[in-house]
Amino acid sequence: MTGEAVRTEGLEPRTEIERLRARVVMLETQLAEVEAWANKAVAEAQAKTYWLDRWHLDLNELMRRRSADRIRACTHGLRALYRNLRHFPRWFTS
């Protein structure tokens, strides 16, 4: 919906029908693109949650626990350590 006002006064019926057909084709194409995007997003979400469902894990419940903060902090520290160690050889070659 572009919000454009289209004047149809004085147009021949055939011209109006062709304009409407072109608009329908454009909207159908746009709908197909949106459907493809939505299907892809749903598939990605399902792939991410498959193992959580299979192992009967509830992330909301896990994150409410006190130990979740400690685990998050630990993983952030490990990630920072990994990044620094990955660049370790560059420190001596520069």
C-alpha positions as CSV (number, residue, x, y, z in Angstrom):
1,M,0.0,0.0,0.0
2,T,1.7,3.1,-1.2
3,G,-1.1,5.5,-0.4
4,E,-1.1,6.9,-3.9
5,A,-4.4,8.2,-5.3
6,V,-5.0,6.9,-8.8
7,R,-7.4,8.8,-11.0
8,T,-9.5,6.5,-13.1
9,E,-11.8,9.2,-14.6
10,G,-11.8,9.3,-18.3
11,L,-9.9,6.0,-18.8
12,E,-11.2,3.4,-21.1
13,P,-12.3,0.2,-19.5
14,R,-9.6,-1.8,-21.2
15,T,-6.9,0.5,-20.1
16,E,-8.2,0.4,-16.5
17,I,-8.4,-3.5,-16.6
18,E,-4.8,-3.7,-17.9
19,R,-3.6,-1.3,-15.2
20,L,-5.4,-3.4,-12.5
21,R,-4.0,-6.6,-13.9
22,A,-0.4,-5.2,-13.8
23,R,-1.0,-4.1,-10.2
24,V,-2.3,-7.6,-9.2
25,V,0.8,-9.2,-10.8
26,M,3.0,-6.8,-8.8
27,L,1.2,-7.5,-5.6
28,E,1.4,-11.3,-6.1
29,T,5.1,-11.0,-6.7
30,Q,5.5,-9.0,-3.5
31,L,3.4,-11.5,-1.6
32,A,5.6,-14.4,-2.8
33,E,8.7,-12.6,-1.7
34,V,7.3,-11.9,1.8
35,E,6.1,-15.5,2.1
36,A,9.6,-16.8,1.1
37,W,11.2,-14.5,3.7
38,A,8.7,-15.7,6.4
39,N,9.3,-19.3,5.6
40,K,13.0,-18.9,5.8
41,A,12.7,-17.1,9.1
42,V,10.5,-19.9,10.5
43,A,12.9,-22.6,9.3
44,E,15.9,-20.9,10.9
45,A,14.0,-20.5,14.2
46,Q,13.0,-24.2,14.1
47,A,16.5,-25.3,13.4
48,K,17.7,-23.2,16.4
49,T,15.1,-24.6,18.8
50,Y,15.2,-28.3,17.7
51,W,17.7,-29.5,20.3
52,L,16.1,-27.5,23.1
53,D,12.8,-29.2,22.4
54,R,14.4,-32.6,22.0
55,W,16.2,-32.3,25.4
56,H,13.1,-30.7,27.0
57,L,15.1,-27.6,28.0
58,D,13.3,-24.3,28.8
59,L,15.7,-21.4,28.3
60,N,13.5,-19.0,30.3
61,E,13.6,-21.3,33.3
62,L,17.4,-21.8,33.0
63,M,18.1,-18.1,32.7
64,R,16.1,-17.4,35.9
65,R,18.6,-19.4,38.0
66,R,21.3,-17.7,39.9
67,S,24.0,-19.8,38.2
68,A,23.0,-18.5,34.8
69,D,24.7,-15.2,35.5
70,R,27.9,-17.0,36.5
71,I,27.8,-19.1,33.4
72,R,27.2,-16.1,31.1
73,A,30.1,-14.2,32.7
74,C,32.4,-17.3,32.3
75,T,31.5,-17.7,28.6
76,H,32.2,-14.0,28.0
77,G,35.6,-14.4,29.7
78,L,36.4,-17.5,27.6
79,R,35.3,-15.8,24.4
80,A,37.6,-12.8,25.2
81,L,40.5,-15.2,26.0
82,Y,39.9,-17.1,22.8
83,R,40.0,-13.9,20.7
84,N,43.2,-12.8,22.4
85,L,44.9,-16.2,21.9
86,R,43.8,-16.4,18.3
87,H,45.8,-13.1,17.6
88,F,48.7,-14.2,19.8
89,P,51.1,-15.1,16.9
90,R,50.6,-11.7,15.4
91,W,52.0,-10.0,18.5
92,F,55.4,-11.5,17.8
93,T,55.5,-11.0,14.1
94,S,54.7,-7.3,14.1
